[in-house]
Each structure stands twice: as C-alpha cells, then as structure tokens.
Amino acid sequence: MNTYLQLNKTVDSKTETYNCLCKNIPYEIRNLLHNKTKYIVKGSMGQGNRTDYPWISILDKNITTTTQKGLYIVFLFQRNMNGFYLTLNQGITNFDNLYKKDSKLSFCKE
C-alpha cells in the first residue's frame, strides 16, 4: 500500500498494488474464515478511476452479495494509507437507484 498514492488515477489491474488489494489480501482473509463458502471477500480500488479510499469487504451471503445494498464489514483504508478502519457499512446504491427522483426526502426540506 506504500505505492498506492503514486499510482495513476485510473485503475490498472496489472499493478502489484491492484493484485495485493483486490486479490492477495482478500484471498488471505478468506482462508482465515471458518466457513469459506458463507462469505464473499472483495477488495476495490474503484471502478475506472482510482478511489482515494480503497477497501476490502466481507459479505455474509445470507445478508447481501453486493456492496450496493445490505450490511457488511469493510476494512476502509485512510486516504494517506497510514492505516485503516474496520467498519460496519450499509450499501446505499440500491436506494439511490430506487429513489432517484426523491433524492431529498420530504422531511429534509425547509
């Protein structure tokens, strides 16, 4: 992760950092899990453009199979790559897609 900040702004799946974040670390985490078939472990640097906050998620298939909806655990890296947070996240992309027209809820209006 030391080289993450020096990478091009576009995601390149041929870099060592991509392999580490999106393949190697998820593989090692998956091997530590007691029930390997119950969980999906996925890393991301963004889609197309590199995100400032790369992450590795652990999804329980009984709850969700995508980071776009449901609850899941995430290792969220700091922007400066000096550490990470272990967080419980909720995917909201599904809500955005369902309620695009009503993106501002009525109780938020003045």
PDB file as gemmi writes it, atoms N, CA and C in Angstrom:
CRYST1    1.000    1.000    1.000  90.00  90.00  90.00 P 1                      
ATOM      1  N   MET A   1       0.824  -1.203   0.000  1.00  0.00           N  
ATOM      2  CA  MET A   1       0.000   0.000   0.000  1.00  0.00           C  
ATOM      3  C   MET A   1       0.866   1.264   0.000  1.00  0.00           C  
ATOM      4  N   ASN A   2       2.174   1.092   0.215  1.00  0.00           N  
ATOM      5  CA  ASN A   2       3.067   2.252   0.208  1.00  0.00           C  
ATOM      6  C   ASN A   2       3.071   2.977  -1.134  1.00  0.00           C  
ATOM      7  N   THR A   3       2.804   2.274  -2.213  1.00  0.00           N  
ATOM      8  CA  THR A   3       2.852   2.876  -3.552  1.00  0.00           C  
ATOM      9  C   THR A   3       1.478   3.342  -4.036  1.00  0.00           C  
ATOM     10  N   TYR A   4       0.442   3.160  -3.258  1.00  0.00           N  
ATOM     11  CA  TYR A   4      -0.917   3.465  -3.709  1.00  0.00           C  
ATOM     12  C   TYR A   4      -1.068   4.926  -4.144  1.00  0.00           C  
ATOM     13  N   LEU A   5      -0.514   5.835  -3.370  1.00  0.00           N  
ATOM     14  CA  LEU A   5      -0.684   7.258  -3.666  1.00  0.00           C  
ATOM     15  C   LEU A   5       0.072   7.697  -4.917  1.00  0.00           C  
ATOM     16  N   GLN A   6       1.072   6.928  -5.326  1.00  0.00           N  
ATOM     17  CA  GLN A   6       1.835   7.270  -6.523  1.00  0.00           C  
ATOM     18  C   GLN A   6       1.228   6.683  -7.801  1.00  0.00           C  
ATOM     19  N   LEU A   7       0.209   5.851  -7.667  1.00  0.00           N  
ATOM     20  CA  LEU A   7      -0.405   5.228  -8.839  1.00  0.00           C  
ATOM     21  C   LEU A   7      -1.140   6.244  -9.698  1.00  0.00           C  
ATOM     22  N   ASN A   8      -1.300   5.900 -10.958  1.00  0.00           N  
ATOM     23  CA  ASN A   8      -2.084   6.686 -11.889  1.00  0.00           C  
ATOM     24  C   ASN A   8      -3.515   6.782 -11.357  1.00  0.00           C  
ATOM     25  N   LYS A   9      -4.243   7.808 -11.742  1.00  0.00           N  
ATOM     26  CA  LYS A   9      -5.622   7.992 -11.261  1.00  0.00           C  
ATOM     27  C   LYS A   9      -6.592   6.960 -11.830  1.00  0.00           C  
ATOM     28  N   THR A  10      -6.195   6.257 -12.880  1.00  0.00           N  
ATOM     29  CA  THR A  10      -7.055   5.199 -13.424  1.00  0.00           C  
ATOM     30  C   THR A  10      -6.633   3.865 -12.846  1.00  0.00           C  
ATOM     31  N   VAL A  11      -7.612   3.010 -12.587  1.00  0.00           N  
ATOM     32  CA  VAL A  11      -7.336   1.691 -12.029  1.00  0.00           C  
ATOM     33  C   VAL A  11      -6.653   0.834 -13.096  1.00  0.00           C  
ATOM     34  N   ASP A  12      -5.527   0.252 -12.731  1.00  0.00           N  
ATOM     35  CA  ASP A  12      -4.789  -0.625 -13.639  1.00  0.00           C  
ATOM     36  C   ASP A  12      -4.639  -1.987 -12.975  1.00  0.00           C  
ATOM     37  N   SER A  13      -5.331  -2.988 -13.498  1.00  0.00           N  
ATOM     38  CA  SER A  13      -5.332  -4.323 -12.893  1.00  0.00           C  
ATOM     39  C   SER A  13      -4.001  -5.047 -13.060  1.00  0.00           C  
ATOM     40  N   LYS A  14      -3.043  -4.431 -13.721  1.00  0.00           N  
ATOM     41  CA  LYS A  14      -1.735  -5.064 -13.920  1.00  0.00           C  
ATOM     42  C   LYS A  14      -0.712  -4.647 -12.869  1.00  0.00           C  
ATOM     43  N   THR A  15      -1.084  -3.724 -11.977  1.00  0.00           N  
ATOM     44  CA  THR A  15      -0.128  -3.260 -10.976  1.00  0.00           C  
ATOM     45  C   THR A  15      -0.049  -4.229  -9.799  1.00  0.00           C  
ATOM     46  N   GLU A  16       1.083  -4.206  -9.122  1.00  0.00           N  
ATOM     47  CA  GLU A  16       1.275  -5.034  -7.935  1.00  0.00           C  
ATOM     48  C   GLU A  16       0.304  -4.618  -6.828  1.00  0.00           C  
ATOM     49  N   THR A  17       0.029  -3.325  -6.729  1.00  0.00           N  
ATOM     50  CA  THR A  17      -0.891  -2.821  -5.710  1.00  0.00           C  
ATOM     51  C   THR A  17      -2.298  -3.356  -5.944  1.00  0.00           C  
ATOM     52  N   TYR A  18      -2.743  -3.376  -7.191  1.00  0.00           N  
ATOM     53  CA  TYR A  18      -4.060  -3.928  -7.515  1.00  0.00           C  
ATOM     54  C   TYR A  18      -4.121  -5.399  -7.107  1.00  0.00           C  
ATOM     55  N   ASN A  19      -3.109  -6.172  -7.474  1.00  0.00           N  
ATOM     56  CA  ASN A  19      -3.093  -7.594  -7.113  1.00  0.00           C  
ATOM     57  C   ASN A  19      -3.112  -7.791  -5.609  1.00  0.00           C  
ATOM     58  N   CYS A  20      -2.383  -6.965  -4.904  1.00  0.00           N  
ATOM     59  CA  CYS A  20      -2.339  -7.067  -3.441  1.00  0.00           C  
ATOM     60  C   CYS A  20      -3.709  -6.759  -2.839  1.00  0.00           C  
ATOM     61  N   LEU A  21      -4.293  -5.624  -3.215  1.00  0.00           N  
ATOM     62  CA  LEU A  21      -5.546  -5.158  -2.620  1.00  0.00           C  
ATOM     63  C   LEU A  21      -6.765  -5.945  -3.087  1.00  0.00           C  
ATOM     64  N   CYS A  22      -6.820  -6.280  -4.346  1.00  0.00           N  
ATOM     65  CA  CYS A  22      -8.028  -6.882  -4.911  1.00  0.00           C  
ATOM     66  C   CYS A  22      -7.974  -8.401  -5.014  1.00  0.00           C  
ATOM     67  N   LYS A  23      -6.791  -8.983  -4.869  1.00  0.00           N  
ATOM     68  CA  LYS A  23      -6.684 -10.438  -4.986  1.00  0.00           C  
ATOM     69  C   LYS A  23      -6.009 -11.083  -3.777  1.00  0.00           C  
ATOM     70  N   ASN A  24      -4.786 -10.674  -3.471  1.00  0.00           N  
ATOM     71  CA  ASN A  24      -3.994 -11.356  -2.433  1.00  0.00           C  
ATOM     72  C   ASN A  24      -4.569 -11.201  -1.026  1.00  0.00           C  
ATOM     73  N   ILE A  25      -4.853  -9.973  -0.620  1.00  0.00           N  
ATOM     74  CA  ILE A  25      -5.388  -9.766   0.736  1.00  0.00           C  
ATOM     75  C   ILE A  25      -6.761 -10.422   0.888  1.00  0.00           C  
ATOM     76  N   PRO A  26      -7.701 -10.237  -0.068  1.00  0.00           N  
ATOM     77  CA  PRO A  26      -8.982 -10.948   0.054  1.00  0.00           C  
ATOM     78  C   PRO A  26      -8.806 -12.469   0.124  1.00  0.00           C  
ATOM     79  N   TYR A  27      -7.871 -13.008  -0.636  1.00  0.00           N  
ATOM     80  CA  TYR A  27      -7.596 -14.450  -0.608  1.00  0.00           C  
ATOM     81  C   TYR A  27      -7.136 -14.885   0.788  1.00  0.00           C  
ATOM     82  N   GLU A  28      -6.239 -14.111   1.389  1.00  0.00           N  
ATOM     83  CA  GLU A  28      -5.730 -14.457   2.722  1.00  0.00           C  
ATOM     84  C   GLU A  28      -6.830 -14.338   3.781  1.00  0.00           C  
ATOM     85  N   ILE A  29      -7.654 -13.318   3.693  1.00  0.00           N  
ATOM     86  CA  ILE A  29      -8.765 -13.162   4.641  1.00  0.00           C  
ATOM     87  C   ILE A  29      -9.733 -14.329   4.495  1.00  0.00           C  
ATOM     88  N   ARG A  30     -10.086 -14.672   3.269  1.00  0.00           N  
ATOM     89  CA  ARG A  30     -10.999 -15.790   3.004  1.00  0.00           C  
ATOM     90  C   ARG A  30     -10.461 -17.081   3.631  1.00  0.00           C  
ATOM     91  N   ASN A  31      -9.155 -17.293   3.559  1.00  0.00           N  
ATOM     92  CA  ASN A  31      -8.555 -18.502   4.137  1.00  0.00           C  
ATOM     93  C   ASN A  31      -8.613 -18.521   5.658  1.00  0.00           C  
ATOM     94  N   LEU A  32      -8.750 -17.362   6.283  1.00  0.00           N  
ATOM     95  CA  LEU A  32      -8.849 -17.292   7.737  1.00  0.00           C  
ATOM     96  C   LEU A  32     -10.269 -17.555   8.248  1.00  0.00           C  
ATOM     97  N   LEU A  33     -11.252 -17.448   7.366  1.00  0.00           N  
ATOM     98  CA  LEU A  33     -12.642 -17.616   7.765  1.00  0.00           C  
ATOM     99  C   LEU A  33     -12.970 -19.089   8.009  1.00  0.00           C  
ATOM    100  N   HIS A  34     -13.764 -19.325   9.019  1.00  0.00           N  
ATOM    101  CA  HIS A  34     -14.146 -20.691   9.374  1.00  0.00           C  
ATOM    102  C   HIS A  34     -15.001 -21.325   8.279  1.00  0.00           C  
ATOM    103  N   ASN A  35     -15.983 -20.610   7.797  1.00  0.00           N  
ATOM    104  CA  ASN A  35     -16.879 -21.109   6.757  1.00  0.00           C  
ATOM    105  C   ASN A  35     -16.623 -20.312   5.477  1.00  0.00           C  
ATOM    106  N   LYS A  36     -15.730 -20.779   4.642  1.00  0.00           N  
ATOM    107  CA  LYS A  36     -15.303 -20.055   3.452  1.00  0.00           C  
ATOM    108  C   LYS A  36     -16.409 -19.867   2.415  1.00  0.00           C  
ATOM    109  N   THR A  37     -17.402 -20.748   2.384  1.00  0.00           N  
ATOM    110  CA  THR A  37     -18.454 -20.648   1.376  1.00  0.00           C  
ATOM    111  C   THR A  37     -19.572 -19.691   1.786  1.00  0.00           C  
ATOM    112  N   LYS A  38     -19.599 -19.286   3.054  1.00  0.00           N  
ATOM    113  CA  LYS A  38     -20.655 -18.404   3.548  1.00  0.00           C  
ATOM    114  C   LYS A  38     -20.374 -16.930   3.239  1.00  0.00           C  
ATOM    115  N   TYR A  39     -19.124 -16.591   2.930  1.00  0.00           N  
ATOM    116  CA  TYR A  39     -18.723 -15.199   2.793  1.00  0.00           C  
ATOM    117  C   TYR A  39     -18.117 -14.901   1.419  1.00  0.00           C  
ATOM    118  N   ILE A  40     -18.268 -13.661   1.007  1.00  0.00           N  
ATOM    119  CA  ILE A  40     -17.594 -13.128  -0.170  1.00  0.00           C  
ATOM    120  C   ILE A  40     -16.603 -12.089   0.351  1.00  0.00           C  
ATOM    121  N   VAL A  41     -15.345 -12.190  -0.049  1.00  0.00           N  
ATOM    122  CA  VAL A  41     -14.336 -11.207   0.343  1.00  0.00           C  
ATOM    123  C   VAL A  41     -13.861 -10.524  -0.936  1.00  0.00           C  
ATOM    124  N   LYS A  42     -13.983  -9.205  -0.947  1.00  0.00           N  
ATOM    125  CA  LYS A  42     -13.694  -8.459  -2.173  1.00  0.00           C  
ATOM    126  C   LYS A  42     -12.936  -7.177  -1.848  1.00  0.00           C  
ATOM    127  N   GLY A  43     -11.904  -6.887  -2.620  1.00  0.00           N  
ATOM    128  CA  GLY A  43     -11.168  -5.633  -2.483  1.00  0.00           C  
ATOM    129  C   GLY A  43     -11.444  -4.737  -3.662  1.00  0.00           C  
ATOM    130  N   SER A  44     -11.315  -3.421  -3.456  1.00  0.00           N  
ATOM    131  CA  SER A  44     -11.550  -2.487  -4.549  1.00  0.00           C  
ATOM    132  C   SER A  44     -10.681  -1.245  -4.425  1.00  0.00           C  
ATOM    133  N   MET A  45     -10.250  -0.794  -5.604  1.00  0.00           N  
ATOM    134  CA  MET A  45      -9.533   0.476  -5.739  1.00  0.00           C  
ATOM    135  C   MET A  45     -10.410   1.478  -6.485  1.00  0.00           C  
ATOM    136  N   GLY A  46     -11.649   1.104  -6.764  1.00  0.00           N  
ATOM    137  CA  GLY A  46     -12.549   1.929  -7.549  1.00  0.00           C  
ATOM    138  C   GLY A  46     -12.822   1.261  -8.883  1.00  0.00           C  
ATOM    139  N   GLN A  47     -13.755   1.804  -9.596  1.00  0.00           N  
ATOM    140  CA  GLN A  47     -14.098   1.274 -10.919  1.00  0.00           C  
ATOM    141  C   GLN A  47     -13.808   2.353 -11.949  1.00  0.00           C  
ATOM    142  N   GLY A  48     -12.826   2.135 -12.758  1.00  0.00           N  
ATOM    143  CA  GLY A  48     -12.404   3.145 -13.733  1.00  0.00           C  
ATOM    144  C   GLY A  48     -11.397   4.088 -13.114  1.00  0.00           C  
ATOM    145  N   ASN A  49     -11.881   5.009 -12.281  1.00  0.00           N  
ATOM    146  CA  ASN A  49     -10.988   5.930 -11.568  1.00  0.00           C  
ATOM    147  C   ASN A  49     -10.639   5.369 -10.195  1.00  0.00           C  
ATOM    148  N   ARG A  50      -9.402   5.553  -9.806  1.00  0.00           N  
ATOM    149  CA  ARG A  50      -8.922   5.063  -8.517  1.00  0.00           C  
ATOM    150  C   ARG A  50      -9.540   5.891  -7.395  1.00  0.00           C  
ATOM    151  N   THR A  51     -10.080   5.205  -6.403  1.00  0.00           N  
ATOM    152  CA  THR A  51     -10.662   5.878  -5.253  1.00  0.00           C  
ATOM    153  C   THR A  51      -9.563   6.351  -4.292  1.00  0.00           C  
ATOM    154  N   ASP A  52      -9.853   7.396  -3.538  1.00  0.00           N  
ATOM    155  CA  ASP A  52      -8.920   7.859  -2.506  1.00  0.00           C  
ATOM    156  C   ASP A  52      -8.966   6.959  -1.280  1.00  0.00           C  
ATOM    157  N   TYR A  53     -10.026   6.152  -1.178  1.00  0.00           N  
ATOM    158  CA  TYR A  53     -10.228   5.299  -0.012  1.00  0.00           C  
ATOM    159  C   TYR A  53     -10.464   3.848  -0.447  1.00  0.00           C  
ATOM    160  N   PRO A  54      -9.403   3.115  -0.760  1.00  0.00           N  
ATOM    161  CA  PRO A  54      -9.597   1.708  -1.150  1.00  0.00           C  
ATOM    162  C   PRO A  54     -10.159   0.908   0.023  1.00  0.00           C  
ATOM    163  N   TRP A  55     -10.760  -0.234  -0.283  1.00  0.00           N  
ATOM    164  CA  TRP A  55     -11.406  -1.017   0.761  1.00  0.00           C  
ATOM    165  C   TRP A  55     -11.381  -2.503   0.438  1.00  0.00           C  
ATOM    166  N   ILE A  56     -11.598  -3.282   1.495  1.00  0.00           N  
ATOM    167  CA  ILE A  56     -11.772  -4.731   1.379  1.00  0.00           C  
ATOM    168  C   ILE A  56     -13.013  -5.074   2.188  1.00  0.00           C  
ATOM    169  N   SER A  57     -13.984  -5.699   1.544  1.00  0.00           N  
ATOM    170  CA  SER A  57     -15.250  -6.011   2.214  1.00  0.00           C  
ATOM    171  C   SER A  57     -15.378  -7.504   2.482  1.00  0.00           C  
ATOM    172  N   ILE A  58     -16.138  -7.810   3.524  1.00  0.00           N  
ATOM    173  CA  ILE A  58     -16.502  -9.187   3.857  1.00  0.00           C  
ATOM    174  C   ILE A  58     -18.023  -9.227   3.901  1.00  0.00           C  
ATOM    175  N   LEU A  59     -18.608  -9.950   2.942  1.00  0.00           N  
ATOM    176  CA  LEU A  59     -20.056 -10.016   2.813  1.00  0.00           C  
ATOM    177  C   LEU A  59     -20.567 -11.376   3.262  1.00  0.00           C  
ATOM    178  N   ASP A  60     -21.541 -11.382   4.136  1.00  0.00           N  
ATOM    179  CA  ASP A  60     -22.226 -12.612   4.521  1.00  0.00           C  
ATOM    180  C   ASP A  60     -23.311 -12.857   3.472  1.00  0.00           C  
ATOM    181  N   LYS A  61     -23.237 -13.945   2.734  1.00  0.00           N  
ATOM    182  CA  LYS A  61     -24.165 -14.219   1.639  1.00  0.00           C  
ATOM    183  C   LYS A  61     -25.617 -14.306   2.103  1.00  0.00           C  
ATOM    184  N   ASN A  62     -25.853 -14.567   3.395  1.00  0.00           N  
ATOM    185  CA  ASN A  62     -27.223 -14.592   3.917  1.00  0.00           C  
ATOM    186  C   ASN A  62     -27.803 -13.186   4.045  1.00  0.00           C  
ATOM    187  N   ILE A  63     -26.940 -12.173   4.019  1.00  0.00           N  
ATOM    188  CA  ILE A  63     -27.381 -10.788   4.156  1.00  0.00           C  
ATOM    189  C   ILE A  63     -27.308 -10.053   2.820  1.00  0.00           C  
ATOM    190  N   THR A  64     -26.179 -10.165   2.133  1.00  0.00           N  
ATOM    191  CA  THR A  64     -26.000  -9.491   0.845  1.00  0.00           C  
ATOM    192  C   THR A  64     -24.877 -10.154   0.052  1.00  0.00           C  
ATOM    193  N   THR A  65     -24.935  -9.972  -1.240  1.00  0.00           N  
ATOM    194  CA  THR A  65     -23.861 -10.467  -2.107  1.00  0.00           C  
ATOM    195  C   THR A  65     -23.220  -9.320  -2.882  1.00  0.00           C  
ATOM    196  N   THR A  66     -23.601  -8.092  -2.532  1.00  0.00           N  
ATOM    197  CA  THR A  66     -23.064  -6.911  -3.204  1.00  0.00           C  
ATOM    198  C   THR A  66     -22.886  -5.784  -2.204  1.00  0.00           C  
ATOM    199  N   THR A  67     -21.897  -4.935  -2.449  1.00  0.00           N  
ATOM    200  CA  THR A  67     -21.685  -3.780  -1.564  1.00  0.00           C  
ATOM    201  C   THR A  67     -22.659  -2.653  -1.883  1.00  0.00           C  
ATOM    202  N   GLN A  68     -23.537  -2.840  -2.843  1.00  0.00           N  
ATOM    203  CA  GLN A  68     -24.502  -1.808  -3.201  1.00  0.00           C  
ATOM    204  C   GLN A  68     -25.738  -1.822  -2.310  1.00  0.00           C  
ATOM    205  N   LYS A  69     -25.950  -2.907  -1.577  1.00  0.00           N  
ATOM    206  CA  LYS A  69     -27.090  -2.966  -0.661  1.00  0.00           C  
ATOM    207  C   LYS A  69     -26.755  -3.895   0.500  1.00  0.00           C  
ATOM    208  N   GLY A  70     -27.487  -3.748   1.573  1.00  0.00           N  
ATOM    209  CA  GLY A  70     -27.288  -4.603   2.744  1.00  0.00           C  
ATOM    210  C   GLY A  70     -26.156  -4.132   3.637  1.00  0.00           C  
ATOM    211  N   LEU A  71     -25.922  -4.904   4.690  1.00  0.00           N  
ATOM    212  CA  LEU A  71     -24.871  -4.599   5.662  1.00  0.00           C  
ATOM    213  C   LEU A  71     -23.688  -5.525   5.449  1.00  0.00           C  
ATOM    214  N   TYR A  72     -22.497  -5.002   5.692  1.00  0.00           N  
ATOM    215  CA  TYR A  72     -21.286  -5.799   5.528  1.00  0.00           C  
ATOM    216  C   TYR A  72     -20.131  -5.134   6.275  1.00  0.00           C  
ATOM    217  N   ILE A  73     -19.092  -5.901   6.483  1.00  0.00           N  
ATOM    218  CA  ILE A  73     -17.884  -5.427   7.163  1.00  0.00           C  
ATOM    219  C   ILE A  73     -16.894  -4.940   6.114  1.00  0.00           C  
ATOM    220  N   VAL A  74     -16.214  -3.831   6.419  1.00  0.00           N  
ATOM    221  CA  VAL A  74     -15.241  -3.272   5.479  1.00  0.00           C  
ATOM    222  C   VAL A  74     -13.982  -2.823   6.210  1.00  0.00           C  
ATOM    223  N   PHE A  75     -12.836  -3.176   5.640  1.00  0.00           N  
ATOM    224  CA  PHE A  75     -11.566  -2.562   6.010  1.00  0.00           C  
ATOM    225  C   PHE A  75     -11.438  -1.360   5.087  1.00  0.00           C  
ATOM    226  N   LEU A  76     -11.573  -0.153   5.623  1.00  0.00           N  
ATOM    227  CA  LEU A  76     -11.541   1.073   4.843  1.00  0.00           C  
ATOM    228  C   LEU A  76     -10.217   1.781   5.103  1.00  0.00           C  
ATOM    229  N   PHE A  77      -9.392   1.886   4.066  1.00  0.00           N  
ATOM    230  CA  PHE A  77      -8.067   2.479   4.216  1.00  0.00           C  
ATOM    231  C   PHE A  77      -8.152   3.993   4.334  1.00  0.00           C  
ATOM    232  N   GLN A  78      -7.262   4.560   5.135  1.00  0.00           N  
ATOM    233  CA  GLN A  78      -7.173   6.006   5.262  1.00  0.00           C  
ATOM    234  C   GLN A  78      -6.651   6.596   3.955  1.00  0.00           C  
ATOM    235  N   ARG A  79      -7.007   7.828   3.709  1.00  0.00           N  
ATOM    236  CA  ARG A  79      -6.591   8.488   2.470  1.00  0.00           C  
ATOM    237  C   ARG A  79      -5.064   8.545   2.333  1.00  0.00           C  
ATOM    238  N   ASN A  80      -4.352   8.714   3.444  1.00  0.00           N  
ATOM    239  CA  ASN A  80      -2.894   8.797   3.399  1.00  0.00           C  
ATOM    240  C   ASN A  80      -2.222   7.416   3.471  1.00  0.00           C  
ATOM    241  N   MET A  81      -3.020   6.361   3.536  1.00  0.00           N  
ATOM    242  CA  MET A  81      -2.557   4.969   3.558  1.00  0.00           C  
ATOM    243  C   MET A  81      -1.735   4.621   4.803  1.00  0.00           C  
ATOM    244  N   ASN A  82      -1.893   5.404   5.869  1.00  0.00           N  
ATOM    245  CA  ASN A  82      -1.170   5.131   7.109  1.00  0.00           C  
ATOM    246  C   ASN A  82      -1.891   4.146   8.017  1.00  0.00           C  
ATOM    247  N   GLY A  83      -3.054   3.706   7.606  1.00  0.00           N  
ATOM    248  CA  GLY A  83      -3.812   2.763   8.417  1.00  0.00           C  
ATOM    249  C   GLY A  83      -5.162   2.499   7.782  1.00  0.00           C  
ATOM    250  N   PHE A  84      -6.003   1.800   8.538  1.00  0.00           N  
ATOM    251  CA  PHE A  84      -7.346   1.506   8.042  1.00  0.00           C  
ATOM    252  C   PHE A  84      -8.299   1.407   9.219  1.00  0.00           C  
ATOM    253  N   TYR A  85      -9.583   1.440   8.905  1.00  0.00           N  
ATOM    254  CA  TYR A  85     -10.637   1.291   9.897  1.00  0.00           C  
ATOM    255  C   TYR A  85     -11.407   0.020   9.576  1.00  0.00           C  
ATOM    256  N   LEU A  86     -11.824  -0.676  10.593  1.00  0.00           N  
ATOM    257  CA  LEU A  86     -12.728  -1.810  10.427  1.00  0.00           C  
ATOM    258  C   LEU A  86     -14.119  -1.277  10.732  1.00  0.00           C  
ATOM    259  N   THR A  87     -14.990  -1.269   9.715  1.00  0.00           N  
ATOM    260  CA  THR A  87     -16.288  -0.626   9.864  1.00  0.00           C  
ATOM    261  C   THR A  87     -17.428  -1.558   9.478  1.00  0.00           C  
ATOM    262  N   LEU A  88     -18.604  -1.236   9.965  1.00  0.00           N  
ATOM    263  CA  LEU A  88     -19.834  -1.884   9.529  1.00  0.00           C  
ATOM    264  C   LEU A  88     -20.509  -0.899   8.591  1.00  0.00           C  
ATOM    265  N   ASN A  89     -20.662  -1.280   7.339  1.00  0.00           N  
ATOM    266  CA  ASN A  89     -21.207  -0.376   6.323  1.00  0.00           C  
ATOM    267  C   ASN A  89     -22.562  -0.850   5.832  1.00  0.00           C  
ATOM    268  N   GLN A  90     -23.275   0.087   5.236  1.00  0.00           N  
ATOM    269  CA  GLN A  90     -24.548  -0.224   4.595  1.00  0.00           C  
ATOM    270  C   GLN A  90     -24.485   0.298   3.171  1.00  0.00           C  
ATOM    271  N   GLY A  91     -24.735  -0.585   2.209  1.00  0.00           N  
ATOM    272  CA  GLY A  91     -24.765  -0.172   0.809  1.00  0.00           C  
ATOM    273  C   GLY A  91     -25.974   0.695   0.536  1.00  0.00           C  
ATOM    274  N   ILE A  92     -25.769   1.806  -0.168  1.00  0.00           N  
ATOM    275  CA  ILE A  92     -26.884   2.722  -0.456  1.00  0.00           C  
ATOM    276  C   ILE A  92     -27.156   2.880  -1.950  1.00  0.00           C  
ATOM    277  N   THR A  93     -26.339   2.296  -2.784  1.00  0.00           N  
ATOM    278  CA  THR A  93     -26.547   2.427  -4.227  1.00  0.00           C  
ATOM    279  C   THR A  93     -27.932   1.953  -4.614  1.00  0.00           C  
ATOM    280  N   ASN A  94     -28.390   0.881  -3.998  1.00  0.00           N  
ATOM    281  CA  ASN A  94     -29.720   0.356  -4.271  1.00  0.00           C  
ATOM    282  C   ASN A  94     -30.795   1.405  -3.976  1.00  0.00           C  
ATOM    283  N   PHE A  95     -30.657   2.142  -2.854  1.00  0.00           N  
ATOM    284  CA  PHE A  95     -31.612   3.203  -2.507  1.00  0.00           C  
ATOM    285  C   PHE A  95     -31.543   4.340  -3.521  1.00  0.00           C  
ATOM    286  N   ASP A  96     -30.326   4.708  -3.897  1.00  0.00           N  
ATOM    287  CA  ASP A  96     -30.167   5.768  -4.890  1.00  0.00           C  
ATOM    288  C   ASP A  96     -30.879   5.410  -6.187  1.00  0.00           C  
ATOM    289  N   ASN A  97     -30.738   4.177  -6.616  1.00  0.00           N  
ATOM    290  CA  ASN A  97     -31.383   3.745  -7.859  1.00  0.00           C  
ATOM    291  C   ASN A  97     -32.902   3.708  -7.727  1.00  0.00           C  
ATOM    292  N   LEU A  98     -33.402   3.287  -6.577  1.00  0.00           N  
ATOM    293  CA  LEU A  98     -34.849   3.195  -6.371  1.00  0.00           C  
ATOM    294  C   LEU A  98     -35.525   4.552  -6.231  1.00  0.00           C  
ATOM    295  N   TYR A  99     -34.836   5.498  -5.573  1.00  0.00           N  
ATOM    296  CA  TYR A  99     -35.466   6.765  -5.216  1.00  0.00           C  
ATOM    297  C   TYR A  99     -34.765   7.968  -5.840  1.00  0.00           C  
ATOM    298  N   LYS A 100     -34.235   7.813  -7.046  1.00  0.00           N  
ATOM    299  CA  LYS A 100     -33.515   8.895  -7.704  1.00  0.00           C  
ATOM    300  C   LYS A 100     -34.330  10.181  -7.776  1.00  0.00           C  
ATOM    301  N   LYS A 101     -35.602  10.077  -8.118  1.00  0.00           N  
ATOM    302  CA  LYS A 101     -36.463  11.254  -8.240  1.00  0.00           C  
ATOM    303  C   LYS A 101     -36.635  11.956  -6.905  1.00  0.00           C  
ATOM    304  N   ASP A 102     -36.653  11.183  -5.822  1.00  0.00           N  
ATOM    305  CA  ASP A 102     -36.877  11.735  -4.487  1.00  0.00           C  
ATOM    306  C   ASP A 102     -35.592  11.727  -3.673  1.00  0.00           C  
ATOM    307  N   SER A 103     -34.497  12.197  -4.289  1.00  0.00           N  
ATOM    308  CA  SER A 103     -33.214  12.110  -3.608  1.00  0.00           C  
ATOM    309  C   SER A 103     -33.173  12.928  -2.316  1.00  0.00           C  
ATOM    310  N   LYS A 104     -33.998  13.970  -2.231  1.00  0.00           N  
ATOM    311  CA  LYS A 104     -34.101  14.728  -0.987  1.00  0.00           C  
ATOM    312  C   LYS A 104     -35.423  14.357  -0.352  1.00  0.00           C  
ATOM    313  N   LEU A 105     -35.363  13.750   0.794  1.00  0.00           N  
ATOM    314  CA  LEU A 105     -36.581  13.304   1.473  1.00  0.00           C  
ATOM    315  C   LEU A 105     -37.401  14.498   1.938  1.00  0.00           C  
ATOM    316  N   SER A 106     -38.681  14.319   1.999  1.00  0.00           N  
ATOM    317  CA  SER A 106     -39.597  15.415   2.325  1.00  0.00           C  
ATOM    318  C   SER A 106     -39.309  16.009   3.702  1.00  0.00           C  
ATOM    319  N   PHE A 107     -38.913  15.199   4.669  1.00  0.00           N  
ATOM    320  CA  PHE A 107     -38.661  15.759   5.999  1.00  0.00           C  
ATOM    321  C   PHE A 107     -37.362  16.542   6.063  1.00  0.00           C  
ATOM    322  N   CYS A 108     -36.560  16.527   5.004  1.00  0.00           N  
ATOM    323  CA  CYS A 108     -35.324  17.309   4.969  1.00  0.00           C  
ATOM    324  C   CYS A 108     -35.540  18.681   4.353  1.00  0.00           C  
ATOM    325  N   LYS A 109     -36.687  18.903   3.739  1.00  0.00           N  
ATOM    326  CA  LYS A 109     -36.951  20.188   3.088  1.00  0.00           C  
ATOM    327  C   LYS A 109     -37.356  21.212   4.136  1.00  0.00           C  
ATOM    328  N   GLU A 110     -37.001  22.453   3.875  1.00  0.00           N  
ATOM    329  CA  GLU A 110     -37.355  23.520   4.819  1.00  0.00           C  
ATOM    330  C   GLU A 110     -38.727  24.045   4.534  1.00  0.00           C  
TER     331      GLU A 110                                                      
END                                                                             
